[in-house]
Structure formats: C-alpha cells, structure tokens
Amino acid sequence: MFVVQDSILVFMNINKMVQEVLSEAAIELLDTLAAHTIVAAPQQRSSLTFMPVDADDWNATMLLMREIFEAEVLLSGDTEWLSFRILQAYGVRDGQLAYQFTPVFAQALAA
C-alpha cells in the first residue's frame, strides 16, 4: 500500500513540476499525448506512438511539441535530485504525429 501511495505522490510531484516548465497549451497537448499513449500502448508507454493531427493544427502542434521536447524537469530533495526530459523523440510518419516519451516519464505514467 505504501508503494502505491509513494507512486501517486511521485506522479503528483512530477505533474506539478511539469506545470511549472510548460505553457498551458503545451500542458494540454501533453495531457492529450499521455492519454493517447495509455490507450494506444498500455503496456509499452515508452515505445513510439502515433497520433493523427488535423491538417490545420500541424504548425501549432509542432511548436508545442518542440516546447515539450526542450523542457527539462528537475525534482530535488535535500540530498538527491533527478533531472529528466519528457519526450525522447518526436516527428511525423505516414502523416501522423510520432512521439516517444523518455523512460522516466513513461514510468511516471504507469504509476
């Protein structure tokens, strides 16, 4: 039971830290990407995932993806710290947005 509670607390802390480094629009896109990943690849959250994007939204979506890709999240305590990125890779394949979460962020999604 403590492990579950600890996992929930870690995810809540990560979520709070992510909100501090991303714009509101990027957070909304990240939430969409995470939800899509959970549905599309529930057992392999750090694998490459594909999501369709409306043609009119490509430019704005790619700018937000760049913001998410470049964001660095830092969790720190008294004697320990962890710095990680959210996305490992992103691009376009077969007319769909292709993206891959870093293993650390994917593990937080699994919590």
N, C-alpha and C positions, 0 to 999 in steps of 0.2 A: 504494500500500500504506500509506503514512503517513496518508493521508486516512481510510482505513477505521479504522486504529488510533486516530487522533485522535477520530473519531466515537464509537468504542467507549468511549474514555476519558471523553469529554464525557458520554455517556449514563450511564456508571457514576457519575460525579460528581453528575449530576442525580438519579439514583436514590438515592444516599447522602443528598443534601440533602433530598429528599422524605421519606425515612425519618425525618429529624430534625424535621420540622414536622408530621407526621401521626401519629395514633394507629395502633395495629396493625390495628384493624378498618377504618379508612379506607384504609390501605395495601392491605389485602386487596381491598376494593371497587375501589380504583384499578387494581390489577392485573387484576381482572375486566373493568373498563371498557376498559382498554387492549387486552387480549386480544380482547375482543368487537369493538372498533373495527378491529383489524388483520384480523380475519376478515371482518367485515361490509363494511368500506370500505377495502380495502388501498391504493387509490391516492389516497383523499381523507380522510386521517386528521384533518383539521381541519374536516370537514363535520359536520353534525348527524347523530347516530347514535341509533338506538332500540334499547332492550333491555327484554324483558319482566322483570317483577319479581313474585314471588309475593305475593299479597294480604296474607298475614300479615307480610311483611317491609317493607311500604311505609314505615311510620313510621321504623323504624331506618335504612332505606336513605336516606331524605330527610335525616335528621340527619347521616349520614356524607357525603352529597353537599354539604351546607352546609359541613361542615368542610373538605372538599376545595376547594370553591369559594372559601372565605375564606382558604385557605392562601397564603402568599407565599413563594416560594423565592428565595434570594439566593445567587448564585455570585460570588465575588470573588477577585481576584488582587491583585498589587502595585499595578498602575496601572489596572485595568479591573474593572468589575463589571456584573452583569446581574441584574435582579430581574424575576421573572415569576410569573404565576399559572398554575395547572394547567388549570382549567376556565374557558371563556369564558361558557358558559351551560348551564343545566340546567332541566328542568321535566318535565311529563307531557303526552303527546299520544297519543290513541287508547288510553288505558290502559297505555301503555308509558313507561318512563323515557326521556327525551330529553336528550341531553347533547352538548356540543361542547367539544373541547379547544382551548386557545389555540394560535395558530400556532407559538409557541416550543416548547411541549410536544409538539405533533403532529410537529414536525420532529425532536425527540429520539426519538420513537417510530420514526421512519423510519430512524434511524441503525443 
